[in-house]
Amino acid sequence: MPTKVIAAGGLLLLLMLTASSHAEETMTLKLSSPAFGPNDSIPEKYTCEGEDLSPPLTWTGVPQGTRSLALIVDDPDAPDPAHPRMTWVHWVLFNISPETVALLEGAAKAPPSGGRHGLNDWKRTGYGGPCPPIGRHRYFHKLYALDIALDAALSPTKDELEKAMKGHILAQAELVGTYQKTR
């Protein structure tokens, strides 16, 4: 009788491990923020009208084989959502360790170990929060799992980073927040 219990227990353990392994394989990269939900308004604290801090971000589902993560935050509604003419880049961050599962509020001031800033459209490194001249804009927070680590000597623009990532993206996730100035 004890042999059957052990065998049944072993089978149950094997089934649980197999299910767990399969769940990890099919898990998709997901990006979220405790500060705002999908398509919700970004709190003023993270904008030019507030403290201009980078918002906290968290993610799950980083695929096996990921060597680094990259984050791009941009606004495709510039300068006017009724007549957009360009995409304004607010933040470029790359070479984030795949073991990292979150960026704390204000992380742009001190990127996680290994993380490097690229250039935003203010021609500086780091985060520049939402500051739309007119109307409610959308801010796309895009996280990429890459099968490479990029040249750490670079401070790439969004376009340069996207070219370097081409053919190396294992998974990507997106979180959209909105903002309209109140003053």
Secondary structure, DSSP 8 states (H G I E B T S, - for coil): -HHHHHHHHHHHHHHHHHHHHHHHHH---EEE-SS--TT-B--GGGSTTTT-----EEEE---TT--EEEEEEEEEEES-TTS--EEEEEEEEEEE-TT--EE-TTGGGS--TT-EE-B-TTSSBS------SSS-EEEEEEEEEESS---TT----HHHHHHHHTT-EEEEEEEEEEE----
